[in-house]
Amino acid sequence: MFHEERVLVEQDLHLAFAVADEIAVMEKGALVHRVPTAEFRRNPATAHRLLGVA
């Protein structure tokens, strides 16, 4: 079975949440966090810690 992944680099969280199955956060070229979008949205403290937003 063929599996396709695409990468979207986006700063607009509302857009990213609307189109992504997973959220990945990179810092200085390294992956520091990867989680399903729904889980990321349920935990605003994670967004604040990783992105500096509420």
C-alpha positions, 0 to 999 in steps of 0.5 A: 500500500502506498503512503504519502506524507506532506510537510507544511511549514506554517506559522498560522496555527489555525490553518495548521490545525485545519489541515494537519493530522500531526503537529511537529515542532522544530527548533534549530533544525531538530525535531523537538515535539511531534503529536497528533493535532487533536492532542496538541489542541487539547493541551494549551500549555504545550503550545505555550511552552513550545511556541510561546502562544496561548 
